Structure formats: C-alpha cells, structure tokens
Amino acid sequence: MGFPEYLHILPAVPQVRRPSVRAVPALTGALRGLVTNASLIAGVAGAGADRQTIALVGIAGLAAGAFTLSAGGYFGQAKSRITAPGALAPFVVGALIPLWPYLVGLPVLALALVPAGVIAVVGGAVVAKLSARPMLAGCLRQFAAVFFAAGMAFTFGHLIS
C-alpha cells in the first residue's frame, strides 16, 4: 500500500534546528569572557593605567570570572551544573582575547577592542544560527554589547581618574 495521492498537497513542515547542547553554552561563555574583560580593560585604560596594571587587572578579571563560573556550577542548580563546566574554558579564551596585547607588551586599546569586536560579531552570528534566530540581529546584539559596555567603562574610568 503506497502513500495516498493527496499527501503531495500538504504544506511542508519546516525543520526546527535545535541548538547544540554543548555549543551554545560554550559560545555564550566565550562571549561573556570577551565582554567582561574588554570592558574591564577599557575602564582601566580609560583611567590612564599603565600596561602592567591593565594586564594585572585583566588577569584578575579573567580569574574572577572563571572562579565565579566554577562556583556557580558547583553550588548552582542542576541546569547550572551542566552548563558551567562547558562554559569555563571558553570563558577563559574569550577573556584572553582583549587581554593579549597587554600580555605581550603592546599597550594599545584598539588592539584589544578590534579583535573583540570581530569575534563578538562572529560569535553572535553563530549563536543566532544555532538558536534559529536572525543572524544579523545576533551579530549586532553582540557587537553592541561589547562596545557599549567597553565604551561606558572607558568613560567612567576616564571621568574618575
């Protein structure tokens, strides 16, 4: 017995892509590390701190964020215990992106923020794609998050110095 003839007139049901269980928390962790450390570095740079101070503050921010994720995963609810370990290493990678120029002796804020912006756009696109959301909106959202937070931090740092 074959398919009934009328089935060909039924509308096709679109396939809904489900985000990868591991990819979205990892990307989110990387983007959190990126935004957090880019903002922290921009704020301290805005205050006029030297390279060593900015590097120290960036390392401290990276460590604090990593410990916070670990503690949240350990003490958190069941869902946090599942996602926190998958986000820890990516958070560290994301936090290193704006920090690298200061670690290698290149104290130029643009060298920290330009790669952060590019990676934020790419990361936003990938998260949007995996979440079945518009990619342009994801790109713009992440780009705005990095540069709004970094801009505000830089301004505050400059004002209080």
C-alpha positions as CSV (number, residue, x, y, z in Angstrom):
1,M,0.0,0.0,0.0
2,G,1.5,3.3,-1.1
3,F,1.1,6.9,0.0
4,P,-2.3,8.4,-0.6
5,E,-2.4,10.7,-3.6
6,Y,-3.5,13.7,-1.6
7,L,-0.4,13.9,0.6
8,H,1.5,15.9,-2.0
9,I,-0.7,18.9,-1.5
10,L,0.0,19.2,2.3
11,P,2.4,22.0,3.2
12,A,5.9,21.1,4.1
13,V,6.7,21.3,7.8
14,P,9.8,23.3,8.3
15,Q,12.6,21.6,10.3
16,V,13.4,23.4,13.5
17,R,17.0,23.4,14.3
18,R,17.8,22.8,17.9
19,P,20.9,24.4,19.4
20,S,23.7,22.1,20.2
21,V,23.7,21.2,23.8
22,R,27.4,21.9,24.1
23,A,28.0,24.6,21.5
24,V,25.6,27.3,22.8
25,P,26.9,27.3,26.4
26,A,30.5,27.3,25.1
27,L,29.9,30.2,22.8
28,T,28.0,32.1,25.5
29,G,30.8,31.5,27.9
30,A,33.4,32.8,25.4
31,L,31.3,35.9,24.7
32,R,30.8,36.6,28.4
33,G,34.5,36.4,28.9
34,L,35.1,38.7,26.0
35,V,32.6,41.4,27.0
36,T,33.6,41.2,30.7
37,N,37.3,41.6,30.1
38,A,37.1,44.0,27.2
39,S,35.0,46.3,29.4
40,L,37.3,45.9,32.4
41,I,40.4,46.6,30.3
42,A,38.7,49.6,28.6
43,G,37.8,51.0,32.0
44,V,41.2,50.7,33.5
45,A,42.8,52.0,30.2
46,G,40.4,55.0,30.3
47,A,41.7,55.8,33.8
48,G,45.2,56.1,32.3
49,A,46.7,53.0,33.9
50,D,50.0,51.6,32.6
51,R,50.4,48.3,30.7
52,Q,51.3,46.2,33.7
53,T,48.3,47.5,35.7
54,I,46.0,46.8,32.8
55,A,47.5,43.3,32.4
56,L,47.1,42.6,36.1
57,V,43.5,43.8,36.2
58,G,42.7,41.8,33.1
59,I,44.2,38.6,34.6
60,A,42.3,39.2,37.8
61,G,39.1,39.7,35.9
62,L,39.7,36.5,34.0
63,A,40.4,34.6,37.2
64,A,37.4,36.1,39.0
65,G,35.1,35.2,36.1
66,A,36.4,31.7,35.9
67,F,36.0,31.2,39.7
68,T,32.5,32.6,39.5
69,L,31.6,30.2,36.8
70,S,33.1,27.3,38.7
71,A,31.4,28.3,41.9
72,G,28.1,28.7,40.1
73,G,28.5,25.3,38.6
74,Y,29.3,23.7,41.9
75,F,26.7,25.5,44.1
76,G,24.1,26.2,41.4
77,Q,21.0,24.4,40.4
78,A,21.1,21.3,38.3
79,K,21.0,23.2,35.0
80,S,24.0,25.4,36.0
81,R,25.9,22.3,37.0
82,I,25.5,21.0,33.4
83,T,26.3,24.2,31.5
84,A,29.0,25.8,33.7
85,P,31.8,23.2,33.0
86,G,31.2,23.6,29.3
87,A,31.5,27.4,29.5
88,L,34.6,27.6,31.7
89,A,37.3,27.1,29.2
90,P,35.6,29.2,26.5
91,F,35.2,32.0,29.1
92,V,38.9,32.0,29.7
93,V,39.6,32.0,25.9
94,G,37.1,34.9,25.5
95,A,38.7,36.8,28.3
96,L,42.2,36.4,26.8
97,I,41.2,38.0,23.5
98,P,41.2,41.6,24.7
99,L,44.0,40.9,27.2
100,W,46.6,39.5,24.8
101,P,48.1,42.9,23.6
102,Y,48.8,43.9,27.2
103,L,50.4,40.5,28.0
104,V,52.8,40.7,25.0
105,G,53.8,44.3,25.7
106,L,51.5,46.1,23.2
107,P,49.6,48.6,25.3
108,V,47.2,49.8,22.6
109,L,43.5,49.7,23.5
110,A,42.5,49.3,19.8
111,L,44.5,46.1,19.6
112,A,42.3,44.8,22.4
113,L,39.0,46.1,21.1
114,V,39.1,45.4,17.4
115,P,39.6,41.7,17.7
116,A,37.0,41.7,20.4
117,G,34.5,43.3,18.1
118,V,35.2,41.0,15.2
119,I,34.9,37.9,17.4
120,A,31.7,39.3,19.0
121,V,30.2,39.7,15.6
122,V,31.2,36.2,14.5
123,G,30.1,34.7,17.9
124,G,26.8,36.5,17.8
125,A,26.2,35.1,14.3
126,V,27.0,31.5,15.3
127,V,24.9,31.7,18.5
128,A,22.0,33.1,16.4
129,K,22.3,30.4,13.8
130,L,22.4,27.6,16.4
131,S,19.4,29.1,18.1
132,A,17.4,29.5,14.9
133,R,17.4,33.3,15.2
134,P,18.2,36.0,12.7
135,M,22.0,36.1,12.3
136,L,22.2,39.9,11.6
137,A,20.4,40.6,14.9
138,G,22.8,38.2,16.7
139,C,25.8,40.0,15.2
140,L,24.5,43.4,16.0
141,R,23.5,42.4,19.5
142,Q,26.9,41.1,20.4
143,F,28.8,43.9,18.8
144,A,26.6,46.4,20.6
145,A,27.1,44.6,23.9
146,V,30.9,44.7,23.6
147,F,31.2,48.3,22.5
148,F,28.5,49.8,24.7
149,A,30.0,48.1,27.8
150,A,33.6,48.9,26.9
151,G,32.6,52.5,25.9
152,M,30.8,53.1,29.2
153,A,33.7,51.5,31.2
154,F,36.2,53.7,29.4
155,T,34.2,56.8,30.0
156,F,33.8,56.0,33.7
157,G,37.4,55.2,34.0
158,H,38.4,58.5,32.4
159,L,35.9,60.5,34.5
160,I,37.1,59.1,37.8
161,S,40.8,59.3,37.1
